[in-house]
Amino acid sequence: MIALRLDPNLEKEITTVAKNLGLTKSDLIRKSVIEYIGKLESPNGWELGKEFFGRYSSGLKNLSVDRKRILKEKIRAKRK
C-alpha cells in the first residue's frame, strides 16, 4: 500500500474526474499509473532513434531520385 500526499487542487480534480467516470479515486489513480508506466516501457521508433536521424546527412536532397547519376559521378571522379 502507498500513502500519497496531494495538493488540494489536484485532489479536487481527481475527485471530480473519478466521479464523472464512475470510478473511485483509487481506481482512477491506479489506472493512470498503469497507463503512464506502459508508455514508459514502450518508446516509439522515433524516440529510440532520434539521436541518429540526420546525423550523417550528406546535405543532398535528391538522393532517392538521382542516386545512380551521383554514384556514377563519384566513381568517375575516383578514376581521374
CYANA upper distance limits for C-alpha pairs under 8 A (distance plus 0.5 A):
  6 LEU  CA     10 LEU  CA      6.82
  6 LEU  CA     11 GLU  CA      6.44
  7 ASP  CA     11 GLU  CA      6.81
  8 PRO  CA     12 LYS  CA      6.57
  9 ASN  CA     13 GLU  CA      6.74
 10 LEU  CA     14 ILE  CA      6.63
 11 GLU  CA     15 THR  CA      6.63
 12 LYS  CA     16 THR  CA      6.74
 13 GLU  CA     17 VAL  CA      6.62
 14 ILE  CA     18 ALA  CA      6.42
 14 ILE  CA     25 LYS  CA      7.04
 14 ILE  CA     28 LEU  CA      8.25
 15 THR  CA     19 LYS  CA      6.59
 15 THR  CA     25 LYS  CA      6.62
 16 THR  CA     20 ASN  CA      6.69
 17 VAL  CA     21 LEU  CA      6.67
 18 ALA  CA     22 GLY  CA      6.46
 18 ALA  CA     23 LEU  CA      5.37
 18 ALA  CA     24 THR  CA      6.27
 18 ALA  CA     25 LYS  CA      6.06
 18 ALA  CA     28 LEU  CA      6.49
 19 LYS  CA     23 LEU  CA      6.55
 19 LYS  CA     24 THR  CA      7.64
 23 LEU  CA     27 ASP  CA      6.51
 23 LEU  CA     28 LEU  CA      6.71
 24 THR  CA     28 LEU  CA      6.79
 25 LYS  CA     29 ILE  CA      6.66
 26 SER  CA     30 ARG  CA      6.44
 27 ASP  CA     31 LYS  CA      6.54
 28 LEU  CA     32 SER  CA      6.56
 29 ILE  CA     33 VAL  CA      6.62
 30 ARG  CA     34 ILE  CA      6.74
 31 LYS  CA     35 GLU  CA      6.65
 32 SER  CA     36 TYR  CA      6.60
 33 VAL  CA     37 ILE  CA      6.59
 34 ILE  CA     38 GLY  CA      6.59
 35 GLU  CA     39 LYS  CA      6.86
 36 TYR  CA     40 LEU  CA      6.96
 37 ILE  CA     41 GLU  CA      6.79
 38 GLY  CA     42 SER  CA      7.07
 39 LYS  CA     43 PRO  CA      7.27
 43 PRO  CA     47 GLU  CA      6.46
 43 PRO  CA     48 LEU  CA      7.05
 44 ASN  CA     48 LEU  CA      6.93
 45 GLY  CA     49 GLY  CA      6.83
 46 TRP  CA     50 LYS  CA      5.89
 49 GLY  CA     53 PHE  CA      6.91
 51 GLU  CA     55 ARG  CA      7.84
 52 PHE  CA     56 TYR  CA      8.46
 62 ASN  CA     66 ASP  CA      6.34
 62 ASN  CA     67 ARG  CA      8.10
 63 LEU  CA     67 ARG  CA      5.40
 63 LEU  CA     70 ILE  CA      8.28
 66 ASP  CA     70 ILE  CA      6.63
 67 ARG  CA     71 LEU  CA      6.55
 68 LYS  CA     72 LYS  CA      6.70
 69 ARG  CA     73 GLU  CA      6.74
 70 ILE  CA     74 LYS  CA      6.79
 71 LEU  CA     75 ILE  CA      6.76
 72 LYS  CA     76 ARG  CA      6.61
 73 GLU  CA     77 ALA  CA      6.58
 74 LYS  CA     78 LYS  CA      6.81
 75 ILE  CA     79 ARG  CA      6.90
 76 ARG  CA     80 LYS  CA      7.05
